């Protein structure tokens, strides 16, 4: 290569370096790392990728939340229930729900019994908690009444019955509202025994008093609930409806 050609190439590189040096230095508006040759308010490729991943995670989470809400079987009346206690007993239960179901491993959570007067907020508070825990923890929590649950088995909806049986948290409402046949009692006992053995916590809701509730369940199930340190809350007083 001739000296002349070498000089020309060196000169070209010199102009190129000068041009690069003259490029503006701009920080990414997200990470603030300086980049050359960028305009104001630009976002670097690393931050763009990170934000895209975050959007996908949010989209995935929202889809999961909506799926869990759709599968929760919450009554339409309560599907917009707000987890804000209105009475002293509701506040006590709400605090225990949070401690028992969200601040510890579910396998160590106790079963909960809400019993007492009609219209005192047992179902509303439980459904409001279900919505809250789905949004915050994406836990598979389901609601169903005793009658609806046993009807699933009677109608041979075994797969659906199994989903309630295996739910991470089950809210079982209106217990003892009807007299059970021997067959119905066996199915209920089997379901509750399964949840006891698999350490799946259950929220029991009933208008029965404690002793009547125990008699309704029978000594075997009542003893298992006692062993599981069943937490009891009495809802007394006048109805809040209206």
C-alpha positions as CSV (number, residue, x, y, z in Angstrom):
1,X,0.0,0.0,0.0
2,X,1.4,3.4,-0.9
3,X,2.1,6.1,1.6
4,X,-0.5,8.3,-0.1
5,X,-3.2,5.7,0.3
6,X,-2.3,5.2,3.9
7,X,-2.6,8.9,4.6
8,X,-6.0,9.0,2.9
9,X,-7.3,6.2,5.0
10,X,-6.0,7.7,8.2
11,X,-7.6,11.0,7.2
12,X,-10.9,9.2,6.6
13,X,-10.8,7.6,10.0
14,X,-9.9,10.9,11.5
15,X,-13.0,12.5,10.0
16,X,-15.1,9.6,11.2
17,X,-13.8,9.9,14.7
18,X,-14.4,13.7,14.7
19,X,-17.9,13.0,13.5
20,X,-18.5,10.5,16.3
21,X,-17.2,12.9,18.8
22,X,-19.6,15.5,17.6
23,X,-22.6,13.3,18.1
24,X,-24.8,14.4,21.1
25,X,-24.7,12.4,24.3
26,X,-28.1,11.6,25.7
27,X,-29.2,9.6,28.7
28,X,-31.8,6.9,28.5
29,X,-35.0,8.3,30.2
30,X,-35.3,5.1,32.2
31,X,-31.8,3.9,33.3
32,X,-30.0,7.2,32.6
33,X,-27.1,5.4,30.9
34,X,-25.5,7.8,28.4
35,X,-25.6,6.9,24.7
36,X,-24.2,8.8,21.8
37,X,-26.1,9.9,18.8
38,X,-29.5,9.7,20.5
39,X,-32.3,12.3,20.7
40,X,-34.0,13.6,23.8
41,X,-36.5,11.3,25.6
42,X,-35.2,8.1,24.0
43,X,-35.4,4.7,25.7
44,X,-32.6,2.2,25.3
45,X,-33.2,-1.3,23.9
46,X,-32.4,-2.9,27.3
47,X,-35.1,-0.9,29.0
48,X,-37.6,-1.4,26.2
49,X,-37.1,-5.2,26.5
50,X,-37.5,-5.0,30.3
51,X,-40.7,-3.0,30.0
52,X,-42.1,-5.4,27.4
53,X,-41.4,-8.3,29.8
54,X,-43.1,-6.4,32.6
55,X,-46.2,-5.8,30.4
56,X,-46.3,-9.4,29.6
57,X,-46.0,-10.4,33.3
58,X,-48.9,-8.0,34.1
59,X,-51.0,-9.3,31.3
60,X,-50.3,-12.9,32.4
61,X,-51.1,-12.0,36.1
62,X,-54.4,-10.2,35.1
63,X,-55.4,-13.2,33.0
64,X,-54.7,-15.5,35.9
65,X,-56.7,-13.3,38.3
66,X,-59.7,-13.2,36.0
67,X,-59.5,-17.0,35.5
68,X,-59.5,-17.5,39.3
69,X,-62.4,-15.1,39.7
70,X,-64.4,-16.9,37.0
71,X,-63.7,-20.3,38.7
72,X,-64.4,-19.1,42.3
73,X,-68.2,-19.6,42.0
74,X,-68.8,-16.4,44.0
75,X,-72.5,-15.4,44.0
76,X,-73.3,-12.6,41.6
77,X,-74.5,-10.5,44.6
78,X,-71.1,-10.6,46.1
79,X,-68.8,-10.4,43.1
80,X,-67.9,-6.8,43.9
81,X,-67.8,-7.2,47.6
82,X,-65.2,-4.9,49.3
83,X,-63.0,-6.3,52.0
84,X,-63.7,-3.6,54.5
85,X,-65.0,-4.7,57.9
86,X,-68.0,-2.8,59.3
87,X,-68.3,-4.3,62.8
88,X,-66.0,-5.4,65.6
89,X,-66.5,-9.1,64.9
90,X,-66.0,-8.5,61.2
91,X,-62.7,-6.7,61.9
92,X,-61.5,-9.5,64.1
93,X,-62.3,-12.1,61.4
94,X,-60.7,-10.0,58.7
95,X,-57.5,-9.8,60.7
96,X,-57.5,-13.5,61.3
97,X,-58.2,-14.3,57.6
98,X,-55.2,-12.2,56.6
99,X,-52.9,-13.8,59.2
100,X,-54.2,-17.3,58.7
101,X,-54.4,-17.5,55.0
102,X,-51.8,-15.0,53.6
103,X,-49.0,-14.8,56.1
104,X,-48.3,-18.4,56.5
105,X,-48.1,-21.6,54.5
106,X,-51.6,-22.8,53.7
107,X,-50.7,-26.3,55.0
108,X,-50.4,-24.7,58.4
109,X,-53.6,-22.7,58.3
110,X,-56.4,-23.6,60.5
111,X,-60.1,-24.1,59.5
112,X,-62.4,-21.3,60.4
113,X,-66.0,-21.4,61.6
114,X,-68.3,-18.4,61.3
115,X,-71.6,-19.0,63.1
116,X,-74.5,-17.1,64.5
117,X,-77.3,-14.7,63.5
118,X,-78.6,-14.3,60.0
119,X,-77.6,-11.1,58.1
120,X,-74.5,-10.3,60.2
121,X,-72.1,-10.3,57.3
122,X,-70.5,-13.8,57.4
123,X,-71.0,-14.5,53.7
124,X,-70.3,-11.0,52.5
125,X,-67.0,-10.8,54.4
126,X,-65.9,-14.2,53.3
127,X,-66.6,-13.5,49.6
128,X,-64.9,-10.1,49.9
129,X,-61.8,-11.8,51.3
130,X,-61.9,-14.4,48.5
131,X,-61.8,-11.5,45.9
132,X,-59.0,-9.8,47.8
133,X,-56.8,-12.9,48.1
134,X,-57.3,-13.8,44.5
135,X,-56.0,-10.3,43.5
136,X,-53.1,-10.2,46.0
137,X,-52.0,-13.8,46.1
138,X,-53.6,-15.6,43.2
139,X,-54.8,-18.4,45.5
140,X,-57.4,-20.9,44.2
141,X,-60.2,-20.1,46.6
142,X,-63.8,-21.3,45.9
143,X,-67.2,-20.6,47.4
144,X,-70.2,-23.0,47.4
145,X,-73.2,-23.8,49.6
146,X,-73.5,-27.2,51.2
147,X,-76.6,-27.9,49.1
148,X,-74.9,-26.9,45.8
149,X,-71.9,-29.0,46.6
150,X,-73.9,-32.2,47.3
151,X,-76.0,-31.5,44.3
152,X,-72.9,-31.7,42.1
153,X,-72.3,-35.2,43.3
154,X,-75.9,-36.2,42.9
155,X,-76.0,-34.9,39.4
156,X,-72.8,-36.8,38.6
157,X,-70.7,-33.7,38.1
158,X,-67.8,-35.5,39.5
159,X,-65.0,-33.4,37.9
160,X,-66.6,-30.2,39.1
161,X,-67.2,-31.7,42.6
162,X,-63.5,-32.7,42.7
163,X,-62.4,-29.1,41.9
164,X,-64.2,-27.8,45.0
165,X,-62.9,-30.7,47.0
166,X,-59.3,-29.9,46.0
167,X,-59.5,-26.1,46.2
168,X,-56.6,-24.4,48.1
169,X,-59.2,-22.7,50.3
170,X,-62.9,-23.6,50.3
171,X,-65.7,-21.4,51.7
172,X,-68.6,-23.8,52.5
173,X,-71.8,-21.8,53.3
174,X,-75.2,-22.6,54.6
175,X,-74.1,-25.7,56.5
176,X,-77.0,-27.4,58.3
177,X,-79.7,-25.4,56.5
178,X,-81.3,-28.7,55.5
179,X,-81.5,-32.2,57.1
180,X,-79.1,-34.5,55.3
181,X,-79.9,-38.0,54.1
182,X,-77.4,-40.7,55.1
183,X,-76.0,-40.6,51.6
184,X,-75.5,-36.9,51.6
185,X,-73.9,-37.0,55.0
186,X,-71.4,-39.7,53.7
187,X,-70.4,-37.5,50.8
188,X,-70.0,-34.4,53.0
189,X,-67.9,-36.4,55.4
190,X,-65.7,-37.8,52.6
191,X,-65.1,-34.3,51.2
192,X,-64.2,-32.8,54.6
193,X,-62.1,-35.8,55.6
194,X,-60.1,-35.4,52.3
195,X,-59.5,-31.7,53.0
196,X,-58.4,-32.5,56.5
197,X,-56.0,-35.2,55.4
198,X,-54.6,-33.0,52.6
199,X,-54.3,-30.0,54.9
200,X,-56.5,-27.8,52.8
201,X,-58.2,-25.2,54.9
202,X,-61.9,-24.6,54.9
203,X,-64.1,-21.7,56.0
204,X,-67.4,-23.0,57.4
205,X,-70.4,-20.7,57.5
206,X,-73.6,-21.5,59.3
207,X,-76.5,-20.0,61.1
208,X,-76.4,-22.8,63.7
209,X,-75.0,-22.4,67.1
210,X,-71.7,-24.1,68.0
211,X,-73.2,-27.1,69.7
212,X,-75.8,-27.6,67.0
213,X,-73.1,-27.3,64.4
214,X,-71.0,-29.9,66.1
215,X,-74.0,-32.3,66.4
216,X,-74.7,-31.7,62.7
217,X,-71.2,-32.7,61.7
218,X,-71.0,-35.7,64.0
219,X,-68.4,-36.5,66.6
220,X,-65.8,-37.9,64.1
221,X,-65.6,-34.7,62.0
222,X,-66.0,-32.5,65.0
223,X,-63.0,-34.1,66.6
224,X,-60.9,-33.6,63.5
225,X,-61.8,-30.0,63.4
226,X,-60.8,-29.7,67.0
227,X,-57.5,-31.4,66.3
228,X,-56.9,-28.9,63.4
229,X,-57.4,-26.0,66.0
230,X,-60.6,-24.8,64.4
231,X,-60.9,-21.0,65.0
232,X,-64.5,-20.0,65.9
233,X,-66.1,-16.6,65.5
234,X,-69.6,-15.8,66.8
235,X,-71.7,-13.3,64.7
236,X,-74.4,-12.1,67.0
237,X,-76.7,-9.1,67.0
238,X,-79.2,-7.7,64.5
239,X,-79.2,-8.2,60.8
240,X,-77.2,-5.6,58.8
241,X,-79.4,-6.0,55.8
242,X,-81.5,-3.0,55.0
